[in-house]
């Protein structure tokens, strides 16, 4: 009985630690003002549409998925949040 209780307690601690740790390392969506600023950079760079925009906490940098250029090619874009300049545009081959 005591061994079962100990195992259950360890499992509960592991689950709660995972639940609370995940949001701390999660990327976040832009605010309305941030989204507008990122979209201005994308348009100035010749992109006509895009999918998800999120701030990567590991960078930090803005990441834009599937930004479509005028010629139809898709790119994954990284934007420096301080200078608001495109620092990487990788052709999306998916």
Protein Blocks (a to p, Z undefined) as FASTA:
>chain_A
ZZmmmmmmmmmmmmmmmmmmmmmmpccdddfklmmmmmmmmmmnopabdcdddddfklpc
cddehiacfkopacdddddfklopafbdcddfZZ
